[in-house]
Amino acid sequence: MAQRKHLDDFLRGRIIGQLECERTQMEVSEELGIDQSVISRLWQRFQDDGNVSRCYSTGRPRVTTPNEDRYLAVTAKRNRRSTASDLSRQLSSATGTTVSRQTVYRRLGHIGL
């Protein structure tokens, strides 16, 4: 399996610049040692939204905010015997955000509780 490495902003700009100067994707690919499909996706994204940076999100958005995560941590520390289901109910009544016990379990596990 090939090793993946991310392109930095400078290299992305360089690729787009060469393509705007009417060089082919294959020429740019061979010169920089980057697979042509990567260059093709970058060019397509640039044409769609005019942006070459990686500040696009992938995946499912988080249900809880950082403040809600802190609330869970503080509540769990105050009452060590609370279950994840108890904490889920407390968060729901305090903030109106409904999360599963599994989400609470994950958030607490992430901070070491």
N, C-alpha and C positions, 0 to 999 in steps of 0.2 A: 504494500500500500504506500502511495506517495506521501511524503511529508508536506503538510500544509504550512505556509507562512503568509502572514498578512502583508499587504502592500501598504507602505506608509503614504502619507498625503503627498509628499514630494514626488514619489514614483508614479502615483496615480495621475497627478498633474502633468507629469512628463509624457505619460502614455496618451492622455487626451490631447496634449499639444501636438504630438506627432501625428495623431489621427486627423486632427484639424488641418494639418499641413498636407493632407491627402496621401499619407503613407498608408499602405494596406495593413490590416490587422496581422497578417502573416509576417510582414517585414518587421513590424514592431515586436512581435512575439519572438522571432528568431534573434533579433538584436539584443533583447533584454533577458532572454531565457525564461520567458513566462508563457504558460500554455495559452494558446489562441482563444480557448473558451473563456478564460478569465478576462482577457482583453475585450472579448465580445460582450460579456455581461457588464463590464465597467462602462463601455461605450454606450450600451443600451440604456443603462441607468442614467448616464450623463445626458443623453438625448431626451429621456422622459422627464427628468426634473431639474436638469442643469446643475446637478450636484455630484461631486466625486468623493466627498468624504464618507466615512463609515458611520455617520451618526444616524443610522436607521435602526430601529429596534426589531428584533425578531422574537418570536415566542409569545407566550401568553403574558399579559400584564399582571403585575402583582395585585392581590386583593387588598392587602393592608398597606398603610402608609408607614414610614419610619416611626412616626409618633405612636401609631397603634402598636407597632412592634415593641416600642419602649414600654407602653402601657402593659402589654402582656408580660414583659420581663419583670417589671416592678411588682405587678400583682402576684406573679408566681413566686417571687422572692419573699413577699410579705406573708404568704400562706403556702408553705412548702407542700402541704397535703392536698392542695387543689389538683384536680384532674384536668386533663386537656379539655374535656367536655365542660367542666365548671368554668374554666377560663374563657372558653368560647362563648358561653352564655353571658358572662360578665362583660366581655368586650361588646357583645351585641347590645346589651342594655345601656352601656356607657356611651357608645359611639354610633350605634345603629348599623355597624358593619357586621354582616353575618359571615362567619368563617367556619369551616369544619374543624373537628377536633384534630384531624390529621394536619391541617395547616398550622394550628397552634403548636402541635407536637414538633413540626419541622422548624418553626420560628424559634422555639425555645432550644431545640437541639443545635441550631445554628449559632446561638450565643453561649452554648455550653451548659444549659440547665437541663 
